[in-house]
Amino acid sequence: MLYDRLLGTVLYKMTNKERNLIKKKILKCLTEDFKGNQAIFNKKEGWQVFNGTDLDMVMNAVCKGLEMAEYEMCEGVS
């Protein structure tokens, strides 16, 4: 576990299962078309789909993937 010296608390340590789920969801948002999402990278080759792909587009997809993973992890808790 990680320990925060300033706060004197134990921080949460992510499991490999959680890390893999997060990576899977981020990759899905970056490479797949689905409702409310348009792929910005080719899933097989990894190249950009559109000319002018910028960091904001990538970060928006990453954030969406994190939100999807968080939702799925919370669903497993309840």
C-alpha positions in Angstrom: 0.0 0.0 0.0 1.1 3.6 -0.6 1.4 5.8 2.4 0.9 9.6 2.3 3.4 11.1 4.7 1.8 14.5 4.7 -1.7 13.3 5.6 -0.6 10.2 7.5 -3.1 8.0 5.7 -2.9 4.9 3.6 -3.7 5.5 0.0 -5.7 3.1 -2.2 -3.6 0.7 -4.3 -5.1 -0.3 -7.7 -5.3 -4.0 -8.4 -4.1 -5.5 -11.7 -7.7 -6.3 -12.5 -8.8 -2.7 -12.1 -5.8 -1.4 -14.1 -6.6 -3.8 -17.0 -10.2 -2.8 -17.0 -9.2 0.9 -17.1 -6.8 0.2 -20.0 -9.5 -1.8 -21.9 -12.1 1.0 -21.5 -9.6 3.7 -22.6 -8.5 1.7 -25.6 -12.2 1.1 -26.5 -12.9 4.9 -26.4 -9.8 5.6 -28.6 -10.4 2.9 -31.2 -14.1 2.0 -31.4 -17.2 3.7 -32.8 -20.2 3.3 -30.5 -23.1 5.4 -29.4 -21.7 8.8 -28.3 -18.2 8.0 -29.4 -16.2 8.1 -32.6 -12.9 6.3 -32.9 -9.8 8.5 -33.4 -7.3 5.7 -33.9 -7.4 2.6 -36.0 -7.7 -0.4 -33.7 -5.5 -2.8 -35.7 -2.7 -0.5 -37.0 -2.8 2.3 -34.4 -2.7 5.2 -36.8 -5.0 8.2 -36.5 -8.3 8.0 -38.3 -8.6 11.8 -38.9 -6.1 14.4 -40.0 -5.8 16.9 -37.2 -6.2 14.6 -34.3 -5.2 16.7 -31.3 -4.4 16.2 -27.6 -7.9 17.4 -26.6 -9.5 14.7 -28.6 -7.3 12.1 -27.0 -7.8 13.4 -23.5 -11.6 13.4 -24.0 -11.5 9.8 -25.0 -9.2 8.9 -22.1 -11.6 10.7 -19.7 -14.6 8.8 -21.2 -12.7 5.5 -20.8 -12.0 6.3 -17.1 -15.6 7.2 -16.5 -16.7 3.9 -18.1 -14.3 1.9 -16.0 -15.3 3.7 -12.8 -19.0 3.0 -13.5 -18.2 -0.7 -14.2 -16.1 -1.1 -11.0 -18.9 0.6 -8.9 -21.5 -1.7 -10.4 -19.4 -4.7 -9.2 -19.4 -3.3 -5.7 -23.1 -2.9 -5.2 
